[in-house]
Amino acid sequence: MNNLFKNHSDTLAIIGVNVALIALMLTLWLSANSRIDAANTRMDTTIALIYQESRDFHSRLISLEERNKK
């Protein structure tokens, strides 16, 4: 077994580095995904607030126009 590590230490080192890089890339991808999800949630909330404010403004405008017609 000791002879195996001695003869293939460079191969094991390369495999170890590749595993570490894959773990790092996976962590970065998951982090980016969570940030994108958070940004999408904020955008959806902002759009909903703008839509609601637009509807409220339109309702007030219609009521003012109705009042001015009389």
Stockholm file with secondary structure:
# STOCKHOLM 1.0

chainA/1-70         MNNLFKNHSDTLAIIGVNVALIALMLTLWLSANSRIDAANTRMDTTIALIYQESRDFHSRLISLEERNKK
#=GR chainA/1-70 SS CHHHHHHTHHHHHHHHHHHHHHHHHHHHHHHHHHHHHHHHHHHHHHHHHHHHHHHHHHHHHHHHHHHHHC
#=GC SS_cons        CHHHHHHTHHHHHHHHHHHHHHHHHHHHHHHHHHHHHHHHHHHHHHHHHHHHHHHHHHHHHHHHHHHHHC
//
